[in-house]
Amino acid sequence: MKSTLTSKGLLTIPKSIRDRMGLKAGDVLEFDEQVTYLKAQRVFDEKRMRSVAGRGRKDNALSSKEHLDDMRGPVRSNPC
């Protein structure tokens, strides 16, 4: 697969790669300058992650601990 670097340094990532990696407009990629080949990876966007964290949880939803306790049943102490 080939892509041509423009005079402004822009490079088009082929659609098949964008689809496979789930890349979309506005995603930030980080390039690794320590290797002799072109290597890029998506940057973890902490702000974006925090903006959606907890959205699926309802006010009356169980916490993780409550959910685990509910799944495991009552915990008995060892009578030893």
C-alpha positions as CSV (number, residue, x, y, z in Angstrom):
1,M,0.0,0.0,0.0
2,K,1.4,3.4,-0.9
3,S,0.8,7.0,0.0
4,T,2.5,10.1,-1.3
5,L,3.9,12.8,1.0
6,T,2.8,16.3,-0.1
7,S,5.1,19.4,-0.3
8,K,3.5,20.5,3.0
9,G,4.4,17.3,4.7
10,L,0.9,15.8,4.7
11,L,0.4,12.1,4.3
12,T,-3.0,10.4,3.6
13,I,-3.5,7.3,5.6
14,P,-5.3,4.7,3.4
15,K,-9.0,4.2,4.2
16,S,-8.5,0.5,5.0
17,I,-5.9,1.4,7.7
18,R,-8.1,4.2,9.1
19,D,-11.0,1.8,9.3
20,R,-9.0,-1.0,10.9
21,M,-7.5,1.3,13.5
22,G,-10.8,3.2,14.0
23,L,-9.1,6.5,13.1
24,K,-11.3,9.5,12.4
25,A,-10.8,13.2,11.7
26,G,-9.3,15.0,14.7
27,D,-7.5,11.9,16.1
28,V,-3.9,12.6,17.2
29,L,-1.1,10.3,16.2
30,E,2.3,10.2,17.8
31,F,5.4,9.3,15.7
32,D,8.3,7.3,17.1
33,E,11.6,9.0,16.1
34,Q,13.7,6.2,17.6
35,V,13.1,3.8,14.8
36,T,14.3,3.8,11.2
37,Y,10.9,3.3,9.8
38,L,7.6,5.3,10.0
39,K,5.8,4.2,13.2
40,A,2.7,6.0,14.4
41,Q,0.2,5.3,17.1
42,R,-2.9,6.9,18.3
43,V,-2.4,9.2,21.4
44,F,-4.6,8.3,24.4
45,D,-6.9,11.3,24.9
46,E,-7.4,11.5,28.6
47,K,-9.8,14.5,28.4
48,R,-12.0,12.7,25.9
49,M,-12.0,9.5,28.0
50,R,-13.0,11.5,31.1
51,S,-15.8,13.2,29.2
52,V,-17.5,9.8,28.5
53,A,-16.6,8.0,31.7
54,G,-19.6,7.0,33.7
55,R,-22.2,8.0,31.1
56,G,-23.7,4.5,31.0
57,R,-24.2,4.5,34.7
58,K,-27.6,5.4,36.1
59,D,-28.0,7.1,39.5
60,N,-29.4,3.9,41.0
61,A,-26.8,1.6,39.5
62,L,-24.6,-0.6,41.7
63,S,-21.0,0.3,42.3
64,S,-18.4,-2.3,41.1
65,K,-18.0,-3.6,44.7
66,E,-21.8,-3.8,45.1
67,H,-22.1,-5.7,41.8
68,L,-19.3,-8.1,42.8
69,D,-20.9,-8.7,46.2
70,D,-24.2,-9.4,44.5
71,M,-22.6,-11.8,42.1
72,R,-20.6,-13.7,44.7
73,G,-23.2,-13.8,47.4
74,P,-22.6,-13.3,51.1
75,V,-19.0,-13.6,52.3
76,R,-18.6,-15.7,55.4
77,S,-15.7,-15.3,57.7
78,N,-13.6,-18.3,58.4
79,P,-14.5,-19.7,61.8
80,C,-11.0,-21.1,62.4
